[in-house]
Amino acid sequence: MKRILLSHGAGGQEMFALIEQVFQRSYGPSGVSRDDSAIIELAGGNLALTTDAYVVSPIFFPGGDIGRLAVAGTVNDLLTAGARPAVLAAAFILEEGFPLESLQAITDSMHQTAAEAEVNIVTGDTKVAPRRAADAVFITTTGLGAVLRPGLSGAAAKPGDKIIVTGSLGDHGIAVMLARENLLGSDNIRSDVAPLTEIVLRLLEAEVEVHALRDPTRGGIAATLNEIARQSQVAIEIEESRVPVRPEVAAACEVLGFDPFAVANEGKMVVIVAASDANRALGIVRDCRYGREAQLIGEVLPAPAGRVHCRTPYGAARLLEMPTGELLPRIC
C-alpha cells in the first residue's frame, strides 16, 4: 500500500487492512477498538465514546441529508455498545462560498434528529477551507453515552445465537448513489437514515440476552457479519430468502451491478441474541417505529471460524465474503 485509495474508506477488506497496518501499528492493538465505540472504565460507571466523519455526496438526498446522517450515525454507534447516548459534539469543515441557507438546513436537521434521539449537541468547531480545497461540507461528530449493558461486542457472539436484522437492506446506499447520478425517477427509493434509540433501549430494558449489536453501514451486512465472525471466531450462516430487500432496491442493484448485502445502511441494526430470547427480541423490535420489517435471518455456528455463509433458496450455500474495492464511495 503506497497511497490512500477510495477503497480504503469503503468499509471492506482494504479499510480493515489500513486499520491494522497503519493505525494499530502506531497506536498499538489496544489503542483502536474493533467495535464502533470504545469503552472508558470509570469508578462511577462505564462510558462509551465514538467519533465519525461524514463526507456524503450529494449532501441532500431522498430521505435525509448529511446533518441527519451525522447525528443518527453517531447515536447508533453508541447504541451498539449498549450505551444510552447523552451528548454529541460536531465539527464542520465548510468550503468557501457554501450557501448559508444550506448550512442552516443542515443544522436544523441535526437539531431535529438529536431531539428524536434524545441527545444534546453541546459543543463543536467550524473551519472554512478555500474554494476547491474541500467539497461543500464535511462533518465530524463525537458522541458520549452511559453504558447500560457492559460486554456487548462483536467479539461476544456465541454458537447457537440467532441473528436479527431490523429492516430492509440497501436503501441508504442506493438512494444516495441514484441521487448522485441523477437516476432517481421517483421517491420509491429513500434513505433509511434514522437514530435507533427506541429499538436498542427497549431490548436492554426488557433484559433481552443480547450479545452483539452492529449497524451495517459501509460494506453492508456482508462487512458487518464478517467482522463479527472474525472477532468472535465463529461461523455465521444466514438464509438469503429471509433477508429483507425492497424489490426496487434489488432491481437497482441488479442493473448497477451491486450486491445489496454489501450496500450501506444508516437506519438498520444487526442484533445477535441468545436463541432462547430470539422470538421475544423480534417482537420487541417489530413493535418499534424503525423495526416493523425486522426479520430473523440466521444463526451463529461454531465453525469454520471467521466464515460467513449464505444459504440460497435452492438449498446451496455460498460464501459471503468481506467486500473489496471501492463499492459506493462518498456514501456516509
C-alpha positions as semicolon CSV with decimal commas, in nm:
position;residue;x (nm);y (nm);z (nm)
1;M;0,000;0,000;0,000
2;K;0,171;0,318;-0,122
3;R;-0,115;0,567;-0,139
4;I;-0,467;0,605;0,001
5;L;-0,742;0,493;-0,237
6;L;-1,117;0,541;-0,222
7;S;-1,146;0,173;-0,133
8;H;-0,967;0,242;0,198
9;G;-1,279;0,425;0,316
10;A;-1,538;0,183;0,178
11;G;-1,578;-0,039;0,483
12;G;-1,440;-0,354;0,324
13;Q;-1,116;-0,551;0,323
14;E;-0,896;-0,254;0,231
15;M;-1,023;-0,041;0,518
16;F;-0,952;-0,314;0,772
17;A;-0,604;-0,359;0,627
18;L;-0,548;0,017;0,668
19;I;-0,654;0,000;1,034
20;E;-0,420;-0,291;1,104
21;Q;-0,119;-0,171;0,902
22;V;-0,127;0,199;0,995
23;F;-0,340;0,286;1,297
24;Q;-0,284;-0,022;1,509
25;R;0,083;-0,016;1,418
26;S;0,109;0,339;1,556
27;Y;-0,135;0,323;1,846
28;G;-0,092;-0,041;1,947
29;P;-0,353;-0,322;1,927
30;S;-0,534;-0,191;2,235
31;G;-0,543;0,163;2,101
32;V;-0,803;0,104;1,829
33;S;-1,134;-0,056;1,923
34;R;-1,265;-0,306;1,669
35;D;-1,618;-0,217;1,779
36;D;-1,800;0,104;1,680
37;S;-1,742;0,263;2,022
38;A;-1,463;0,250;2,278
39;I;-1,546;0,179;2,643
40;I;-1,396;0,409;2,908
41;E;-1,394;0,247;3,251
42;L;-1,464;0,488;3,536
43;A;-1,529;0,438;3,905
44;G;-1,886;0,564;3,874
45;G;-1,971;0,356;3,568
46;N;-1,852;0,297;3,213
47;L;-1,883;0,547;2,930
48;A;-1,895;0,476;2,557
49;L;-1,709;0,711;2,324
50;T;-1,730;0,722;1,945
51;T;-1,633;0,958;1,665
52;D;-1,709;0,959;1,293
53;A;-1,666;1,178;0,985
54;Y;-1,929;1,227;0,714
55;V;-1,848;1,310;0,352
56;V;-2,166;1,206;0,171
57;S;-2,237;1,329;-0,181
58;P;-2,489;1,472;-0,251
59;I;-2,536;1,635;0,089
60;F;-2,916;1,637;0,045
61;F;-3,068;1,308;-0,073
62;P;-3,411;1,139;-0,066
63;G;-3,492;1,058;0,296
64;G;-3,223;1,269;0,461
65;D;-2,916;1,488;0,446
66;I;-2,562;1,500;0,581
67;G;-2,681;1,654;0,909
68;R;-2,932;1,381;0,991
69;L;-2,675;1,125;0,882
70;A;-2,408;1,264;1,117
71;V;-2,632;1,260;1,424
72;A;-2,803;0,927;1,356
73;G;-2,478;0,752;1,267
74;T;-2,304;0,864;1,585
75;V;-2,604;0,780;1,805
76;N;-2,628;0,432;1,651
77;D;-2,258;0,367;1,712
78;L;-2,306;0,445;2,082
79;L;-2,608;0,215;2,094
80;T;-2,403;-0,076;1,962
81;A;-2,201;-0,055;2,285
82;G;-2,515;-0,095;2,493
83;A;-2,497;0,273;2,587
84;R;-2,763;0,539;2,626
85;P;-2,647;0,829;2,404
86;A;-2,616;1,151;2,602
87;V;-2,422;1,427;2,426
88;L;-2,267;1,499;2,088
89;A;-2,002;1,735;1,956
90;A;-1,999;1,845;1,592
91;A;-1,716;1,992;1,385
92;F;-1,772;2,141;1,039
93;I;-1,530;2,193;0,751
94;L;-1,703;2,433;0,511
95;E;-1,591;2,523;0,162
96;E;-1,563;2,894;0,090
97;G;-1,880;3,000;-0,094
98;F;-2,103;2,734;0,061
99;P;-2,460;2,875;0,083
100;L;-2,558;2,986;0,432
101;E;-2,914;2,871;0,362
102;S;-2,789;2,516;0,305
103;L;-2,586;2,523;0,626
104;Q;-2,895;2,636;0,817
105;A;-3,095;2,349;0,669
106;I;-2,826;2,102;0,778
107;T;-2,801;2,234;1,134
108;D;-3,181;2,239;1,166
109;S;-3,188;1,877;1,054
110;M;-2,920;1,789;1,311
111;H;-3,122;1,955;1,586
112;Q;-3,438;1,767;1,490
113;T;-3,258;1,433;1,470
114;A;-3,087;1,492;1,805
115;A;-3,423;1,569;1,963
116;E;-3,565;1,247;1,818
117;A;-3,270;1,052;1,961
118;E;-3,294;1,234;2,296
119;V;-2,938;1,368;2,287
120;N;-2,795;1,719;2,306
121;I;-2,535;1,875;2,077
122;V;-2,322;2,059;2,333
123;T;-2,007;2,179;2,157
124;G;-1,827;2,190;1,824
125;D;-1,595;2,369;1,588
126;T;-1,603;2,534;1,245
127;K;-1,329;2,574;0,987
128;V;-1,354;2,725;0,638
129;A;-1,138;2,588;0,355
130;P;-1,062;2,781;0,035
131;R;-1,266;2,703;-0,276
132;R;-1,188;2,359;-0,420
133;A;-0,987;2,266;-0,109
134;A;-1,296;2,088;0,031
135;D;-1,621;1,964;-0,122
136;A;-1,911;2,173;0,013
137;V;-1,923;2,047;0,374
138;F;-1,766;1,771;0,585
139;I;-1,895;1,696;0,936
140;T;-1,721;1,512;1,218
141;T;-1,929;1,414;1,519
142;T;-1,823;1,270;1,853
143;G;-2,067;1,104;2,092
144;L;-2,063;1,010;2,458
145;G;-2,305;0,784;2,641
146;A;-2,351;0,587;2,963
147;V;-2,310;0,210;2,924
148;L;-2,625;0,030;3,035
149;R;-2,521;-0,324;2,937
150;P;-2,147;-0,399;2,965
151;G;-1,996;-0,666;2,743
152;L;-2,178;-0,608;2,415
153;S;-1,920;-0,654;2,140
154;G;-1,858;-0,805;1,803
155;A;-1,634;-1,045;1,995
156;A;-1,922;-1,173;2,211
157;A;-2,127;-1,378;1,961
158;K;-2,173;-1,741;2,069
159;P;-2,262;-2,059;1,881
160;G;-2,638;-2,103;1,885
161;D;-2,713;-1,730;1,886
162;K;-2,973;-1,602;1,643
163;I;-2,930;-1,305;1,409
164;I;-3,196;-1,038;1,362
165;V;-3,183;-0,751;1,114
166;T;-3,421;-0,466;1,195
167;G;-3,544;-0,395;0,841
168;S;-3,482;-0,384;0,467
169;L;-3,123;-0,352;0,346
170;G;-2,951;-0,132;0,090
171;D;-3,195;0,160;0,099
172;H;-2,943;0,427;0,202
173;G;-2,657;0,339;-0,030
174;I;-2,876;0,301;-0,337
175;A;-3,077;0,619;-0,264
176;V;-2,757;0,823;-0,237
177;M;-2,599;0,662;-0,544
178;L;-2,905;0,719;-0,762
179;A;-2,937;1,080;-0,643
180;R;-2,568;1,141;-0,716
181;E;-2,603;1,013;-1,071
182;N;-2,944;1,181;-1,126
183;L;-3,105;0,843;-1,186
184;L;-3,394;0,879;-0,944
185;G;-3,726;0,900;-1,126
186;S;-3,943;0,892;-0,814
187;D;-3,932;0,880;-0,437
188;N;-3,965;0,500;-0,428
189;I;-3,608;0,457;-0,301
190;R;-3,529;0,666;0,004
191;S;-3,252;0,652;0,259
192;D;-3,332;0,470;0,583
193;V;-3,117;0,709;0,791
194;A;-3,257;0,718;1,146
195;P;-3,149;0,701;1,512
196;L;-3,235;0,357;1,655
197;T;-3,256;0,461;2,020
198;E;-3,602;0,317;2,076
199;I;-3,512;-0,029;1,943
200;V;-3,194;-0,075;2,144
201;L;-3,314;0,076;2,470
202;R;-3,630;-0,133;2,466
203;L;-3,427;-0,450;2,413
204;L;-3,199;-0,360;2,703
205;E;-3,482;-0,251;2,932
206;A;-3,659;-0,583;2,867
207;E;-3,337;-0,761;2,971
208;V;-3,316;-0,948;2,643
209;E;-2,993;-1,151;2,629
210;V;-2,825;-0,951;2,354
211;H;-2,463;-1,042;2,284
212;A;-2,374;-0,808;1,997
213;L;-2,516;-0,508;1,813
214;R;-2,378;-0,355;1,496
215;D;-2,516;-0,104;1,247
216;P;-2,429;-0,230;0,897
217;T;-2,308;0,094;0,738
218;R;-2,014;0,090;0,492
219;G;-1,983;-0,256;0,341
220;G;-2,338;-0,351;0,444
221;I;-2,421;-0,672;0,628
222;A;-2,151;-0,855;0,431
223;A;-1,882;-0,650;0,608
224;T;-2,064;-0,648;0,942
225;L;-2,119;-1,023;0,963
226;N;-1,763;-1,096;0,854
227;E;-1,633;-0,856;1,121
228;I;-1,835;-1,032;1,391
229;A;-1,737;-1,379;1,270
230;R;-1,368;-1,284;1,283
231;Q;-1,389;-1,104;1,618
232;S;-1,580;-1,387;1,786
233;Q;-1,401;-1,666;1,599
234;V;-1,731;-1,826;1,499
235;A;-1,912;-1,906;1,176
236;I;-2,230;-1,732;1,067
237;E;-2,497;-1,867;0,835
238;I;-2,787;-1,662;0,702
239;E;-3,088;-1,755;0,490
240;E;-3,095;-1,544;0,174
241;S;-3,475;-1,570;0,146
242;R;-3,519;-1,423;0,494
243;V;-3,307;-1,112;0,437
244;P;-3,543;-0,820;0,361
245;V;-3,454;-0,620;0,050
246;R;-3,711;-0,397;-0,118
247;P;-3,788;-0,506;-0,479
248;E;-3,694;-0,162;-0,616
249;V;-3,360;-0,171;-0,432
250;A;-3,292;-0,525;-0,555
251;A;-3,374;-0,416;-0,912
252;A;-3,146;-0,112;-0,890
253;C;-2,863;-0,329;-0,754
254;E;-2,907;-0,577;-1,037
255;V;-2,894;-0,304;-1,303
256;L;-2,594;-0,129;-1,145
257;G;-2,406;-0,448;-1,060
258;F;-2,413;-0,416;-0,679
259;D;-2,474;-0,680;-0,415
260;P;-2,744;-0,544;-0,178
261;F;-2,572;-0,729;0,107
262;A;-2,265;-0,505;0,055
263;V;-2,455;-0,174;0,027
264;A;-2,453;0,076;0,316
265;N;-2,743;0,118;0,557
266;E;-2,789;0,404;0,804
267;G;-3,108;0,310;0,989
268;K;-3,070;-0,062;1,049
269;M;-2,918;-0,275;1,324
270;V;-2,787;-0,629;1,331
271;V;-2,888;-0,785;1,664
272;I;-2,720;-1,105;1,781
273;V;-2,918;-1,258;2,062
274;A;-2,934;-1,581;2,261
275;A;-3,160;-1,837;2,091
276;S;-3,388;-1,853;2,395
277;D;-3,467;-1,482;2,359
278;A;-3,480;-1,458;1,980
279;N;-3,858;-1,458;1,931
280;R;-3,912;-1,215;2,218
281;A;-3,644;-0,984;2,079
282;L;-3,801;-0,996;1,732
283;G;-4,139;-0,899;1,878
284;I;-3,991;-0,604;2,066
285;V;-3,808;-0,478;1,756
286;R;-4,116;-0,509;1,536
287;D;-4,314;-0,303;1,786
288;C;-4,076;-0,006;1,732
289;R;-4,111;0,267;1,472
290;Y;-3,798;0,170;1,277
291;G;-3,823;-0,206;1,328
292;R;-4,154;-0,310;1,175
293;E;-3,988;-0,503;0,891
294;A;-3,743;-0,688;1,117
295;Q;-3,656;-1,047;1,033
296;L;-3,466;-1,333;1,193
297;I;-3,213;-1,411;0,920
298;G;-2,969;-1,669;1,054
299;E;-2,761;-1,813;1,334
300;V;-2,412;-1,837;1,477
301;L;-2,227;-2,168;1,433
302;P;-1,909;-2,293;1,600
303;A;-1,709;-2,347;1,279
304;P;-1,545;-2,275;1,042
305;A;-1,424;-1,977;1,244
306;G;-1,435;-1,641;1,070
307;R;-1,653;-1,755;0,780
308;V;-1,997;-1,632;0,672
309;H;-2,225;-1,845;0,453
310;C;-2,548;-1,751;0,280
311;R;-2,791;-2,034;0,213
312;T;-2,980;-1,983;-0,113
313;P;-3,349;-2,067;-0,171
314;Y;-3,228;-2,377;-0,360
315;G;-3,054;-2,519;-0,054
316;A;-2,697;-2,449;-0,164
317;A;-2,463;-2,234;0,045
318;R;-2,234;-1,966;-0,091
319;L;-1,953;-1,786;0,086
320;L;-2,044;-1,428;0,178
321;E;-1,705;-1,261;0,170
322;M;-1,579;-0,933;0,310
323;P;-1,638;-0,672;0,035
324;T;-1,340;-0,541;-0,159
325;G;-1,288;-0,246;-0,393
326;E;-1,442;0,099;-0,397
327;L;-1,803;-0,021;-0,355
328;L;-2,004;0,304;-0,321
329;P;-1,772;0,592;-0,223
330;R;-1,899;0,913;-0,056
331;I;-2,200;0,733;0,093
332;C;-2,157;0,826;0,459
